Amino acid sequence: MPHDPGSAGSRVATGSVSPLREAGWDVVHVGEIGMSRASDAEILDYARREHRVCITLDADFYALLVLRFEAAPSMVRIRIEGLQAIAMAELLLRIWPN
């Protein structure tokens, strides 16, 4: 069963998307949907509407959810700065296997 982890956040490398798709994930990068310059709030609103999970390197996403008193969308924050795209995909696949 493919995962639907959802949108990759604005600082997640686009190179992470392909390996995740190959593993069966339904994932999109904000740049693929015309949101590369969108605000964090706009990305969160999109993820909520589309029932997606945000994967991000940006701590501001969590703060925004708290300040807006919202519980959705779900979020995965990667706290390893400088992580290369393939390594990020491998990490996600390891911690969130099919």
JONORSUL-V192708 format. One record per helix or strand of 3 or more residues. SS is the DSSP state (h for helix, s for strand). FROM is the first residue (numbers start at 1). TO is the last residue. Records with the same first field share a line. If there is no record, write none. Layout:
SS = FROM-TO  FROM-TO
This chain:
s = 6-8  27-29  54-56  75-77
h = 15-22  30-33  40-49  60-67  85-95
